Amino acid sequence: MAKSQATFMKKQLEKNRAKKKEDKEHRKQERQQNSTGGKLEDMMAYVNENGELSSTPPELKPPSKQNERKI
């Protein structure tokens, strides 16, 4: 007596799902090994006093006293 085709197809579909899952895991591991990082410091952008973007933080200046008022 032969097995039913439904059982065979279920097994084939399960094999295909397992293979796809394994391939996906393999690609994920490759991406993690080959990543250059994604550090926050590398992604930061600063705006200088002229309104231009730069990758270096601005120098800290002491606050000016012109805006102070005596009460």
mmCIF file as Biopython writes it, N, C-alpha, C and O atoms, coordinates in Angstrom:
data_model
#
loop_
_atom_site.group_PDB
_atom_site.id
_atom_site.type_symbol
_atom_site.label_atom_id
_atom_site.label_alt_id
_atom_site.label_comp_id
_atom_site.label_asym_id
_atom_site.label_entity_id
_atom_site.label_seq_id
_atom_site.pdbx_PDB_ins_code
_atom_site.Cartn_x
_atom_site.Cartn_y
_atom_site.Cartn_z
_atom_site.occupancy
_atom_site.B_iso_or_equiv
_atom_site.auth_seq_id
_atom_site.auth_asym_id
_atom_site.pdbx_PDB_model_num
ATOM 1   N N  . MET A ? 1  ? 0.832  -1.170 0.000  1.0 0.0 1  A 1 
ATOM 2   C CA . MET A ? 1  ? 0.000  0.000  0.000  1.0 0.0 1  A 1 
ATOM 3   C C  . MET A ? 1  ? 0.883  1.241  0.000  1.0 0.0 1  A 1 
ATOM 4   O O  . MET A ? 1  ? 1.874  1.293  0.729  1.0 0.0 1  A 1 
ATOM 5   N N  . ALA A ? 2  ? 0.545  2.221  -0.791 1.0 0.0 2  A 1 
ATOM 6   C CA . ALA A ? 2  ? 1.329  3.447  -0.902 1.0 0.0 2  A 1 
ATOM 7   C C  . ALA A ? 2  ? 0.847  4.471  0.123  1.0 0.0 2  A 1 
ATOM 8   O O  . ALA A ? 2  ? -0.319 4.483  0.520  1.0 0.0 2  A 1 
ATOM 9   N N  . LYS A ? 3  ? 1.775  5.323  0.535  1.0 0.0 3  A 1 
ATOM 10  C CA . LYS A ? 3  ? 1.411  6.394  1.457  1.0 0.0 3  A 1 
ATOM 11  C C  . LYS A ? 3  ? 0.599  7.439  0.701  1.0 0.0 3  A 1 
ATOM 12  O O  . LYS A ? 3  ? 0.696  7.554  -0.520 1.0 0.0 3  A 1 
ATOM 13  N N  . SER A ? 4  ? -0.181 8.180  1.426  1.0 0.0 4  A 1 
ATOM 14  C CA . SER A ? 4  ? -0.994 9.191  0.765  1.0 0.0 4  A 1 
ATOM 15  C C  . SER A ? 4  ? -0.127 10.380 0.353  1.0 0.0 4  A 1 
ATOM 16  O O  . SER A ? 4  ? 0.894  10.663 0.980  1.0 0.0 4  A 1 
ATOM 17  N N  . GLN A ? 5  ? -0.540 11.059 -0.688 1.0 0.0 5  A 1 
ATOM 18  C CA . GLN A ? 5  ? 0.189  12.219 -1.189 1.0 0.0 5  A 1 
ATOM 19  C C  . GLN A ? 5  ? 0.149  13.370 -0.186 1.0 0.0 5  A 1 
ATOM 20  O O  . GLN A ? 5  ? 1.083  14.170 -0.126 1.0 0.0 5  A 1 
ATOM 21  N N  . ALA A ? 6  ? -0.917 13.460 0.596  1.0 0.0 6  A 1 
ATOM 22  C CA . ALA A ? 6  ? -1.047 14.544 1.569  1.0 0.0 6  A 1 
ATOM 23  C C  . ALA A ? 6  ? 0.070  14.462 2.601  1.0 0.0 6  A 1 
ATOM 24  O O  . ALA A ? 6  ? 0.627  15.491 2.984  1.0 0.0 6  A 1 
ATOM 25  N N  . THR A ? 7  ? 0.406  13.267 3.056  1.0 0.0 7  A 1 
ATOM 26  C CA . THR A ? 7  ? 1.461  13.095 4.039  1.0 0.0 7  A 1 
ATOM 27  C C  . THR A ? 7  ? 2.808  13.480 3.439  1.0 0.0 7  A 1 
ATOM 28  O O  . THR A ? 7  ? 3.622  14.134 4.091  1.0 0.0 7  A 1 
ATOM 29  N N  . PHE A ? 8  ? 3.036  13.076 2.206  1.0 0.0 8  A 1 
ATOM 30  C CA . PHE A ? 8  ? 4.286  13.398 1.531  1.0 0.0 8  A 1 
ATOM 31  C C  . PHE A ? 8  ? 4.441  14.915 1.387  1.0 0.0 8  A 1 
ATOM 32  O O  . PHE A ? 8  ? 5.517  15.457 1.640  1.0 0.0 8  A 1 
ATOM 33  N N  . MET A ? 9  ? 3.369  15.594 0.981  1.0 0.0 9  A 1 
ATOM 34  C CA . MET A ? 9  ? 3.417  17.039 0.799  1.0 0.0 9  A 1 
ATOM 35  C C  . MET A ? 9  ? 3.656  17.765 2.121  1.0 0.0 9  A 1 
ATOM 36  O O  . MET A ? 9  ? 4.370  18.768 2.161  1.0 0.0 9  A 1 
ATOM 37  N N  . LYS A ? 10 ? 3.066  17.266 3.192  1.0 0.0 10 A 1 
ATOM 38  C CA . LYS A ? 10 ? 3.287  17.884 4.497  1.0 0.0 10 A 1 
ATOM 39  C C  . LYS A ? 10 ? 4.760  17.814 4.877  1.0 0.0 10 A 1 
ATOM 40  O O  . LYS A ? 10 ? 5.329  18.778 5.389  1.0 0.0 10 A 1 
ATOM 41  N N  . LYS A ? 11 ? 5.365  16.668 4.622  1.0 0.0 11 A 1 
ATOM 42  C CA . LYS A ? 11 ? 6.787  16.505 4.941  1.0 0.0 11 A 1 
ATOM 43  C C  . LYS A ? 11 ? 7.641  17.419 4.073  1.0 0.0 11 A 1 
ATOM 44  O O  . LYS A ? 11 ? 8.602  18.012 4.564  1.0 0.0 11 A 1 
ATOM 45  N N  . GLN A ? 12 ? 7.309  17.542 2.801  1.0 0.0 12 A 1 
ATOM 46  C CA . GLN A ? 12 ? 8.069  18.410 1.893  1.0 0.0 12 A 1 
ATOM 47  C C  . GLN A ? 12 ? 7.954  19.878 2.314  1.0 0.0 12 A 1 
ATOM 48  O O  . GLN A ? 12 ? 8.943  20.611 2.319  1.0 0.0 12 A 1 
ATOM 49  N N  . LEU A ? 13 ? 6.749  20.291 2.662  1.0 0.0 13 A 1 
ATOM 50  C CA . LEU A ? 13 ? 6.548  21.667 3.097  1.0 0.0 13 A 1 
ATOM 51  C C  . LEU A ? 13 ? 7.329  21.957 4.379  1.0 0.0 13 A 1 
ATOM 52  O O  . LEU A ? 13 ? 7.910  23.033 4.523  1.0 0.0 13 A 1 
ATOM 53  N N  . GLU A ? 14 ? 7.345  21.013 5.296  1.0 0.0 14 A 1 
ATOM 54  C CA . GLU A ? 14 ? 8.092  21.178 6.544  1.0 0.0 14 A 1 
ATOM 55  C C  . GLU A ? 14 ? 9.596  21.276 6.268  1.0 0.0 14 A 1 
ATOM 56  O O  . GLU A ? 14 ? 10.295 22.074 6.892  1.0 0.0 14 A 1 
ATOM 57  N N  . LYS A ? 15 ? 10.084 20.464 5.334  1.0 0.0 15 A 1 
ATOM 58  C CA . LYS A ? 15 ? 11.502 20.528 4.960  1.0 0.0 15 A 1 
ATOM 59  C C  . LYS A ? 15 ? 11.838 21.891 4.368  1.0 0.0 15 A 1 
ATOM 60  O O  . LYS A ? 15 ? 12.868 22.484 4.689  1.0 0.0 15 A 1 
ATOM 61  N N  . ASN A ? 16 ? 10.947 22.385 3.491  1.0 0.0 16 A 1 
ATOM 62  C CA . ASN A ? 16 ? 11.172 23.686 2.873  1.0 0.0 16 A 1 
ATOM 63  C C  . ASN A ? 16 ? 11.194 24.805 3.915  1.0 0.0 16 A 1 
ATOM 64  O O  . ASN A ? 16 ? 12.034 25.703 3.847  1.0 0.0 16 A 1 
ATOM 65  N N  . ARG A ? 17 ? 10.272 24.752 4.879  1.0 0.0 17 A 1 
ATOM 66  C CA . ARG A ? 17 ? 10.241 25.754 5.943  1.0 0.0 17 A 1 
ATOM 67  C C  . ARG A ? 17 ? 11.514 25.708 6.770  1.0 0.0 17 A 1 
ATOM 68  O O  . ARG A ? 17 ? 12.080 26.749 7.103  1.0 0.0 17 A 1 
ATOM 69  N N  . ALA A ? 18 ? 11.968 24.505 7.102  1.0 0.0 18 A 1 
ATOM 70  C CA . ALA A ? 18 ? 13.186 24.359 7.907  1.0 0.0 18 A 1 
ATOM 71  C C  . ALA A ? 18 ? 14.401 24.901 7.148  1.0 0.0 18 A 1 
ATOM 72  O O  . ALA A ? 18 ? 15.264 25.548 7.741  1.0 0.0 18 A 1 
ATOM 73  N N  . LYS A ? 19 ? 14.468 24.640 5.844  1.0 0.0 19 A 1 
ATOM 74  C CA . LYS A ? 19 ? 15.589 25.118 5.033  1.0 0.0 19 A 1 
ATOM 75  C C  . LYS A ? 19 ? 15.587 26.640 4.959  1.0 0.0 19 A 1 
ATOM 76  O O  . LYS A ? 19 ? 16.643 27.260 5.085  1.0 0.0 19 A 1 
ATOM 77  N N  . LYS A ? 20 ? 14.419 27.258 4.757  1.0 0.0 20 A 1 
ATOM 78  C CA . LYS A ? 20 ? 14.324 28.706 4.704  1.0 0.0 20 A 1 
ATOM 79  C C  . LYS A ? 20 ? 14.759 29.325 6.038  1.0 0.0 20 A 1 
ATOM 80  O O  . LYS A ? 20 ? 15.470 30.330 6.066  1.0 0.0 20 A 1 
ATOM 81  N N  . LYS A ? 21 ? 14.325 28.718 7.126  1.0 0.0 21 A 1 
ATOM 82  C CA . LYS A ? 21 ? 14.680 29.221 8.452  1.0 0.0 21 A 1 
ATOM 83  C C  . LYS A ? 21 ? 16.184 29.126 8.675  1.0 0.0 21 A 1 
ATOM 84  O O  . LYS A ? 21 ? 16.794 30.047 9.218  1.0 0.0 21 A 1 
ATOM 85  N N  . GLU A ? 22 ? 16.777 28.019 8.260  1.0 0.0 22 A 1 
ATOM 86  C CA . GLU A ? 22 ? 18.224 27.817 8.403  1.0 0.0 22 A 1 
ATOM 87  C C  . GLU A ? 22 ? 18.999 28.835 7.552  1.0 0.0 22 A 1 
ATOM 88  O O  . GLU A ? 22 ? 19.991 29.405 8.006  1.0 0.0 22 A 1 
ATOM 89  N N  . ASP A ? 23 ? 18.536 29.056 6.319  1.0 0.0 23 A 1 
ATOM 90  C CA . ASP A ? 23 ? 19.183 30.031 5.446  1.0 0.0 23 A 1 
ATOM 91  C C  . ASP A ? 23 ? 19.100 31.440 6.033  1.0 0.0 23 A 1 
ATOM 92  O O  . ASP A ? 23 ? 20.062 32.205 5.985  1.0 0.0 23 A 1 
ATOM 93  N N  . LYS A ? 24 ? 17.943 31.761 6.581  1.0 0.0 24 A 1 
ATOM 94  C CA . LYS A ? 24 ? 17.751 33.081 7.174  1.0 0.0 24 A 1 
ATOM 95  C C  . LYS A ? 24 ? 18.691 33.274 8.363  1.0 0.0 24 A 1 
ATOM 96  O O  . LYS A ? 24 ? 19.277 34.345 8.519  1.0 0.0 24 A 1 
ATOM 97  N N  . GLU A ? 25 ? 18.837 32.258 9.192  1.0 0.0 25 A 1 
ATOM 98  C CA . GLU A ? 25 ? 19.738 32.324 10.341 1.0 0.0 25 A 1 
ATOM 99  C C  . GLU A ? 25 ? 21.184 32.476 9.879  1.0 0.0 25 A 1 
ATOM 100 O O  . GLU A ? 25 ? 21.957 33.216 10.488 1.0 0.0 25 A 1 
ATOM 101 N N  . HIS A ? 26 ? 21.547 31.789 8.821  1.0 0.0 26 A 1 
ATOM 102 C CA . HIS A ? 26 ? 22.905 31.871 8.272  1.0 0.0 26 A 1 
ATOM 103 C C  . HIS A ? 26 ? 23.195 33.289 7.762  1.0 0.0 26 A 1 
ATOM 104 O O  . HIS A ? 26 ? 24.271 33.829 8.017  1.0 0.0 26 A 1 
ATOM 105 N N  . ARG A ? 27 ? 22.247 33.889 7.050  1.0 0.0 27 A 1 
ATOM 106 C CA . ARG A ? 27 ? 22.419 35.256 6.555  1.0 0.0 27 A 1 
ATOM 107 C C  . ARG A ? 27 ? 22.529 36.244 7.714  1.0 0.0 27 A 1 
ATOM 108 O O  . ARG A ? 27 ? 23.310 37.194 7.651  1.0 0.0 27 A 1 
ATOM 109 N N  . LYS A ? 28 ? 21.756 36.025 8.762  1.0 0.0 28 A 1 
ATOM 110 C CA . LYS A ? 28 ? 21.788 36.895 9.933  1.0 0.0 28 A 1 
ATOM 111 C C  . LYS A ? 28 ? 23.166 36.858 10.593 1.0 0.0 28 A 1 
ATOM 112 O O  . LYS A ? 28 ? 23.707 37.897 10.972 1.0 0.0 28 A 1 
ATOM 113 N N  . GLN A ? 29 ? 23.727 35.658 10.726 1.0 0.0 29 A 1 
ATOM 114 C CA . GLN A ? 29 ? 25.049 35.525 11.326 1.0 0.0 29 A 1 
ATOM 115 C C  . GLN A ? 29 ? 26.116 36.195 10.461 1.0 0.0 29 A 1 
ATOM 116 O O  . GLN A ? 29 ? 27.032 36.823 10.994 1.0 0.0 29 A 1 
ATOM 117 N N  . GLU A ? 30 ? 26.014 36.074 9.153  1.0 0.0 30 A 1 
ATOM 118 C CA . GLU A ? 30 ? 26.972 36.731 8.258  1.0 0.0 30 A 1 
ATOM 119 C C  . GLU A ? 30 ? 26.909 38.242 8.401  1.0 0.0 30 A 1 
ATOM 120 O O  . GLU A ? 30 ? 27.946 38.905 8.436  1.0 0.0 30 A 1 
ATOM 121 N N  . ARG A ? 31 ? 25.699 38.794 8.483  1.0 0.0 31 A 1 
ATOM 122 C CA . ARG A ? 31 ? 25.552 40.243 8.650  1.0 0.0 31 A 1 
ATOM 123 C C  . ARG A ? 31 ? 26.177 40.700 9.961  1.0 0.0 31 A 1 
ATOM 124 O O  . ARG A ? 31 ? 26.834 41.740 10.003 1.0 0.0 31 A 1 
ATOM 125 N N  . GLN A ? 32 ? 25.980 39.936 11.029 1.0 0.0 32 A 1 
ATOM 126 C CA . GLN A ? 32 ? 26.527 40.322 12.320 1.0 0.0 32 A 1 
ATOM 127 C C  . GLN A ? 32 ? 28.051 40.276 12.309 1.0 0.0 32 A 1 
ATOM 128 O O  . GLN A ? 32 ? 28.699 41.128 12.917 1.0 0.0 32 A 1 
ATOM 129 N N  . GLN A ? 33 ? 28.626 39.303 11.632 1.0 0.0 33 A 1 
ATOM 130 C CA . GLN A ? 33 ? 30.079 39.183 11.587 1.0 0.0 33 A 1 
ATOM 131 C C  . GLN A ? 33 ? 30.698 40.267 10.713 1.0 0.0 33 A 1 
ATOM 132 O O  . GLN A ? 33 ? 31.798 40.733 11.007 1.0 0.0 33 A 1 
ATOM 133 N N  . ASN A ? 34 ? 30.022 40.674 9.656  1.0 0.0 34 A 1 
ATOM 134 C CA . ASN A ? 34 ? 30.572 41.630 8.713  1.0 0.0 34 A 1 
ATOM 135 C C  . ASN A ? 34 ? 30.165 43.071 9.005  1.0 0.0 34 A 1 
ATOM 136 O O  . ASN A ? 34 ? 30.495 43.977 8.238  1.0 0.0 34 A 1 
ATOM 137 N N  . SER A ? 35 ? 29.462 43.285 10.090 1.0 0.0 35 A 1 
ATOM 138 C CA . SER A ? 35 ? 28.990 44.646 10.365 1.0 0.0 35 A 1 
ATOM 139 C C  . SER A ? 35 ? 30.157 45.536 10.770 1.0 0.0 35 A 1 
ATOM 140 O O  . SER A ? 35 ? 31.098 45.096 11.430 1.0 0.0 35 A 1 
ATOM 141 N N  . THR A ? 36 ? 30.074 46.787 10.363 1.0 0.0 36 A 1 
ATOM 142 C CA . THR A ? 36 ? 31.114 47.754 10.695 1.0 0.0 36 A 1 
ATOM 143 C C  . THR A ? 36 ? 30.781 48.476 11.989 1.0 0.0 36 A 1 
ATOM 144 O O  . THR A ? 36 ? 31.549 49.325 12.442 1.0 0.0 36 A 1 
ATOM 145 N N  . GLY A ? 37 ? 29.693 48.163 12.562 1.0 0.0 37 A 1 
ATOM 146 C CA . GLY A ? 37 ? 29.250 48.826 13.777 1.0 0.0 37 A 1 
ATOM 147 C C  . GLY A ? 37 ? 28.126 49.778 13.438 1.0 0.0 37 A 1 
ATOM 148 O O  . GLY A ? 37 ? 27.735 49.897 12.277 1.0 0.0 37 A 1 
ATOM 149 N N  . GLY A ? 38 ? 27.639 50.411 14.380 1.0 0.0 38 A 1 
ATOM 150 C CA . GLY A ? 38 ? 26.570 51.379 14.184 1.0 0.0 38 A 1 
ATOM 151 C C  . GLY A ? 38 ? 26.513 52.194 15.455 1.0 0.0 38 A 1 
ATOM 152 O O  . GLY A ? 38 ? 25.446 52.452 16.012 1.0 0.0 38 A 1 
ATOM 153 N N  . LYS A ? 39 ? 27.698 52.596 15.899 1.0 0.0 39 A 1 
ATOM 154 C CA . LYS A ? 39 ? 27.800 53.287 17.169 1.0 0.0 39 A 1 
ATOM 155 C C  . LYS A ? 39 ? 27.108 54.641 17.091 1.0 0.0 39 A 1 
ATOM 156 O O  . LYS A ? 39 ? 27.061 55.269 16.034 1.0 0.0 39 A 1 
ATOM 157 N N  . LEU A ? 40 ? 26.589 55.067 18.189 1.0 0.0 40 A 1 
ATOM 158 C CA . LEU A ? 40 ? 25.877 56.323 18.265 1.0 0.0 40 A 1 
ATOM 159 C C  . LEU A ? 40 ? 26.789 57.488 17.898 1.0 0.0 40 A 1 
ATOM 160 O O  . LEU A ? 40 ? 26.355 58.423 17.225 1.0 0.0 40 A 1 
ATOM 161 N N  . GLU A ? 41 ? 28.045 57.443 18.332 1.0 0.0 41 A 1 
ATOM 162 C CA . GLU A ? 41 ? 28.981 58.526 18.053 1.0 0.0 41 A 1 
ATOM 163 C C  . GLU A ? 41 ? 29.221 58.672 16.552 1.0 0.0 41 A 1 
ATOM 164 O O  . GLU A ? 41 ? 29.421 59.784 16.063 1.0 0.0 41 A 1 
ATOM 165 N N  . ASP A ? 42 ? 29.202 57.567 15.822 1.0 0.0 42 A 1 
ATOM 166 C CA . ASP A ? 42 ? 29.410 57.616 14.385 1.0 0.0 42 A 1 
ATOM 167 C C  . ASP A ? 42 ? 28.220 58.208 13.644 1.0 0.0 42 A 1 
ATOM 168 O O  . ASP A ? 42 ? 28.374 58.751 12.550 1.0 0.0 42 A 1 
ATOM 169 N N  . MET A ? 43 ? 27.045 58.105 14.229 1.0 0.0 43 A 1 
ATOM 170 C CA . MET A ? 43 ? 25.835 58.570 13.564 1.0 0.0 43 A 1 
ATOM 171 C C  . MET A ? 43 ? 25.456 60.000 13.939 1.0 0.0 43 A 1 
ATOM 172 O O  . MET A ? 43 ? 24.543 60.569 13.341 1.0 0.0 43 A 1 
ATOM 173 N N  . MET A ? 44 ? 26.147 60.594 14.926 1.0 0.0 44 A 1 
ATOM 174 C CA . MET A ? 44 ? 25.795 61.930 15.401 1.0 0.0 44 A 1 
ATOM 175 C C  . MET A ? 44 ? 26.216 62.992 14.392 1.0 0.0 44 A 1 
ATOM 176 O O  . MET A ? 44 ? 27.245 62.864 13.729 1.0 0.0 44 A 1 
ATOM 177 N N  . ALA A ? 45 ? 25.422 64.017 14.289 1.0 0.0 45 A 1 
ATOM 178 C CA . ALA A ? 45 ? 25.739 65.191 13.471 1.0 0.0 45 A 1 
ATOM 179 C C  . ALA A ? 45 ? 25.469 66.422 14.325 1.0 0.0 45 A 1 
ATOM 180 O O  . ALA A ? 45 ? 24.498 66.467 15.081 1.0 0.0 45 A 1 
ATOM 181 N N  . TYR A ? 46 ? 26.330 67.410 14.198 1.0 0.0 46 A 1 
ATOM 182 C CA . TYR A ? 46 ? 26.214 68.626 14.986 1.0 0.0 46 A 1 
ATOM 183 C C  . TYR A ? 46 ? 25.994 69.809 14.053 1.0 0.0 46 A 1 
ATOM 184 O O  . TYR A ? 46 ? 26.386 69.781 12.886 1.0 0.0 46 A 1 
ATOM 185 N N  . VAL A ? 47 ? 25.365 70.839 14.582 1.0 0.0 47 A 1 
ATOM 186 C CA . VAL A ? 47 ? 25.141 72.059 13.814 1.0 0.0 47 A 1 
ATOM 187 C C  . VAL A ? 47 ? 26.052 73.134 14.398 1.0 0.0 47 A 1 
ATOM 188 O O  . VAL A ? 47 ? 25.995 73.415 15.595 1.0 0.0 47 A 1 
ATOM 189 N N  . ASN A ? 48 ? 26.893 73.736 13.552 1.0 0.0 48 A 1 
ATOM 190 C CA . ASN A ? 48 ? 27.790 74.781 14.045 1.0 0.0 48 A 1 
ATOM 191 C C  . ASN A ? 48 ? 27.076 76.129 14.053 1.0 0.0 48 A 1 
ATOM 192 O O  . ASN A ? 48 ? 25.890 76.208 13.736 1.0 0.0 48 A 1 
ATOM 193 N N  . GLU A ? 49 ? 27.805 77.198 14.420 1.0 0.0 49 A 1 
ATOM 194 C CA . GLU A ? 49 ? 27.180 78.511 14.553 1.0 0.0 49 A 1 
ATOM 195 C C  . GLU A ? 49 ? 26.698 79.081 13.226 1.0 0.0 49 A 1 
ATOM 196 O O  . GLU A ? 49 ? 25.874 79.996 13.205 1.0 0.0 49 A 1 
ATOM 197 N N  . ASN A ? 50 ? 27.206 78.549 12.120 1.0 0.0 50 A 1 
ATOM 198 C CA . ASN A ? 50 ? 26.771 79.004 10.799 1.0 0.0 50 A 1 
ATOM 199 C C  . ASN A ? 50 ? 25.586 78.199 10.269 1.0 0.0 50 A 1 
ATOM 200 O O  . ASN A ? 50 ? 25.096 78.473 9.173  1.0 0.0 50 A 1 
ATOM 201 N N  . GLY A ? 51 ? 25.126 77.226 11.019 1.0 0.0 51 A 1 
ATOM 202 C CA . GLY A ? 51 ? 23.991 76.417 10.595 1.0 0.0 51 A 1 
ATOM 203 C C  . GLY A ? 51 ? 24.376 75.259 9.696  1.0 0.0 51 A 1 
ATOM 204 O O  . GLY A ? 51 ? 23.509 74.642 9.078  1.0 0.0 51 A 1 
ATOM 205 N N  . GLU A ? 52 ? 25.667 74.952 9.613  1.0 0.0 52 A 1 
ATOM 206 C CA . GLU A ? 52 ? 26.135 73.857 8.777  1.0 0.0 52 A 1 
ATOM 207 C C  . GLU A ? 52 ? 26.307 72.600 9.621  1.0 0.0 52 A 1 
ATOM 208 O O  . GLU A ? 52 ? 26.640 72.678 10.804 1.0 0.0 52 A 1 
ATOM 209 N N  . LEU A ? 53 ? 26.078 71.447 9.009  1.0 0.0 53 A 1 
ATOM 210 C CA . LEU A ? 53 ? 26.264 70.178 9.705  1.0 0.0 53 A 1 
ATOM 211 C C  . LEU A ? 53 ? 27.734 69.807 9.734  1.0 0.0 53 A 1 
ATOM 212 O O  . LEU A ? 53 ? 28.455 70.005 8.757  1.0 0.0 53 A 1 
ATOM 213 N N  . SER A ? 54 ? 28.177 69.262 10.873 1.0 0.0 54 A 1 
ATOM 214 C CA . SER A ? 54 ? 29.553 68.795 10.987 1.0 0.0 54 A 1 
ATOM 215 C C  . SER A ? 54 ? 29.569 67.535 11.839 1.0 0.0 54 A 1 
ATOM 216 O O  . SER A ? 54 ? 28.612 67.251 12.558 1.0 0.0 54 A 1 
ATOM 217 N N  . SER A ? 55 ? 30.650 66.787 11.755 1.0 0.0 55 A 1 
ATOM 218 C CA . SER A ? 55 ? 30.743 65.542 12.511 1.0 0.0 55 A 1 
ATOM 219 C C  . SER A ? 55 ? 31.453 65.735 13.841 1.0 0.0 55 A 1 
ATOM 220 O O  . SER A ? 55 ? 31.492 64.811 14.652 1.0 0.0 55 A 1 
ATOM 221 N N  . THR A ? 56 ? 32.015 66.916 14.084 1.0 0.0 56 A 1 
ATOM 222 C CA . THR A ? 56 ? 32.706 67.181 15.346 1.0 0.0 56 A 1 
ATOM 223 C C  . THR A ? 56 ? 31.825 68.057 16.222 1.0 0.0 56 A 1 
ATOM 224 O O  . THR A ? 56 ? 31.144 68.952 15.721 1.0 0.0 56 A 1 
ATOM 225 N N  . PRO A ? 57 ? 31.833 67.807 17.522 1.0 0.0 57 A 1 
ATOM 226 C CA . PRO A ? 57 ? 31.000 68.627 18.409 1.0 0.0 57 A 1 
ATOM 227 C C  . PRO A ? 57 ? 31.554 70.049 18.502 1.0 0.0 57 A 1 
ATOM 228 O O  . PRO A ? 57 ? 32.761 70.251 18.365 1.0 0.0 57 A 1 
ATOM 229 N N  . PRO A ? 58 ? 30.696 71.022 18.731 1.0 0.0 58 A 1 
ATOM 230 C CA . PRO A ? 58 ? 31.167 72.404 18.839 1.0 0.0 58 A 1 
ATOM 231 C C  . PRO A ? 58 ? 31.955 72.610 20.131 1.0 0.0 58 A 1 
ATOM 232 O O  . PRO A ? 58 ? 31.746 71.910 21.122 1.0 0.0 58 A 1 
ATOM 233 N N  . GLU A ? 59 ? 32.869 73.587 20.098 1.0 0.0 59 A 1 
ATOM 234 C CA . GLU A ? 59 ? 33.638 73.908 21.298 1.0 0.0 59 A 1 
ATOM 235 C C  . GLU A ? 59 ? 32.724 74.647 22.267 1.0 0.0 59 A 1 
ATOM 236 O O  . GLU A ? 59 ? 31.902 75.469 21.862 1.0 0.0 59 A 1 
ATOM 237 N N  . LEU A ? 60 ? 32.880 74.344 23.546 1.0 0.0 60 A 1 
ATOM 238 C CA . LEU A ? 60 ? 32.066 75.006 24.557 1.0 0.0 60 A 1 
ATOM 239 C C  . LEU A ? 60 ? 32.626 76.383 24.833 1.0 0.0 60 A 1 
ATOM 240 O O  . LEU A ? 60 ? 33.823 76.530 25.083 1.0 0.0 60 A 1 
ATOM 241 N N  . LYS A ? 61 ? 31.773 77.395 24.791 1.0 0.0 61 A 1 
ATOM 242 C CA . LYS A ? 61 ? 32.165 78.769 25.073 1.0 0.0 61 A 1 
ATOM 243 C C  . LYS A ? 61 ? 31.493 79.199 26.364 1.0 0.0 61 A 1 
ATOM 244 O O  . LYS A ? 61 ? 30.365 78.794 26.642 1.0 0.0 61 A 1 
ATOM 245 N N  . PRO A ? 62 ? 32.172 80.010 27.150 1.0 0.0 62 A 1 
ATOM 246 C CA . PRO A ? 62 ? 31.505 80.497 28.364 1.0 0.0 62 A 1 
ATOM 247 C C  . PRO A ? 62 ? 30.336 81.397 27.981 1.0 0.0 62 A 1 
ATOM 248 O O  . PRO A ? 62 ? 30.406 82.107 26.977 1.0 0.0 62 A 1 
ATOM 249 N N  . PRO A ? 63 ? 29.279 81.375 28.759 1.0 0.0 63 A 1 
ATOM 250 C CA . PRO A ? 63 ? 28.113 82.207 28.420 1.0 0.0 63 A 1 
ATOM 251 C C  . PRO A ? 63 ? 28.471 83.689 28.498 1.0 0.0 63 A 1 
ATOM 252 O O  . PRO A ? 63 ? 29.228 84.114 29.371 1.0 0.0 63 A 1 
ATOM 253 N N  . SER A ? 64 ? 27.924 84.452 27.588 1.0 0.0 64 A 1 
ATOM 254 C CA . SER A ? 64 ? 28.203 85.889 27.581 1.0 0.0 64 A 1 
ATOM 255 C C  . SER A ? 64 ? 27.397 86.567 28.680 1.0 0.0 64 A 1 
ATOM 256 O O  . SER A ? 64 ? 26.312 86.111 29.042 1.0 0.0 64 A 1 
ATOM 257 N N  . LYS A ? 65 ? 27.941 87.663 29.206 1.0 0.0 65 A 1 
ATOM 258 C CA . LYS A ? 65 ? 27.276 88.370 30.288 1.0 0.0 65 A 1 
ATOM 259 C C  . LYS A ? 65 ? 26.440 89.535 29.771 1.0 0.0 65 A 1 
ATOM 260 O O  . LYS A ? 65 ? 25.878 90.284 30.571 1.0 0.0 65 A 1 
ATOM 261 N N  . GLN A ? 66 ? 26.344 89.705 28.467 1.0 0.0 66 A 1 
ATOM 262 C CA . GLN A ? 66 ? 25.573 90.804 27.911 1.0 0.0 66 A 1 
ATOM 263 C C  . GLN A ? 66 ? 24.089 90.609 28.140 1.0 0.0 66 A 1 
ATOM 264 O O  . GLN A ? 66 ? 23.342 91.583 28.242 1.0 0.0 66 A 1 
ATOM 265 N N  . ASN A ? 67 ? 23.662 89.383 28.222 1.0 0.0 67 A 1 
ATOM 266 C CA . ASN A ? 67 ? 22.234 89.124 28.370 1.0 0.0 67 A 1 
ATOM 267 C C  . ASN A ? 67 ? 21.751 89.205 29.822 1.0 0.0 67 A 1 
ATOM 268 O O  . ASN A ? 67 ? 20.550 89.150 30.088 1.0 0.0 67 A 1 
ATOM 269 N N  . GLU A ? 68 ? 22.696 89.335 30.754 1.0 0.0 68 A 1 
ATOM 270 C CA . GLU A ? 68 ? 22.306 89.414 32.159 1.0 0.0 68 A 1 
ATOM 271 C C  . GLU A ? 68 ? 21.784 90.807 32.485 1.0 0.0 68 A 1 
ATOM 272 O O  . GLU A ? 68 ? 22.300 91.806 31.983 1.0 0.0 68 A 1 
ATOM 273 N N  . ARG A ? 69 ? 20.778 90.866 33.314 1.0 0.0 69 A 1 
ATOM 274 C CA . ARG A ? 69 ? 20.257 92.161 33.783 1.0 0.0 69 A 1 
ATOM 275 C C  . ARG A ? 69 ? 20.283 92.176 35.297 1.0 0.0 69 A 1 
ATOM 276 O O  . ARG A ? 69 ? 20.033 91.164 35.953 1.0 0.0 69 A 1 
ATOM 277 N N  . LYS A ? 70 ? 20.581 93.300 35.819 1.0 0.0 70 A 1 
ATOM 278 C CA . LYS A ? 70 ? 20.524 93.459 37.279 1.0 0.0 70 A 1 
ATOM 279 C C  . LYS A ? 70 ? 19.092 93.778 37.687 1.0 0.0 70 A 1 
ATOM 280 O O  . LYS A ? 70 ? 18.385 94.529 37.015 1.0 0.0 70 A 1 
ATOM 281 N N  . ILE A ? 71 ? 18.690 93.194 38.793 1.0 0.0 71 A 1 
ATOM 282 C CA . ILE A ? 71 ? 17.321 93.433 39.277 1.0 0.0 71 A 1 
ATOM 283 C C  . ILE A ? 71 ? 17.369 94.285 40.502 1.0 0.0 71 A 1 
ATOM 284 O O  . ILE A ? 71 ? 16.326 94.606 41.072 1.0 0.0 71 A 1 
#
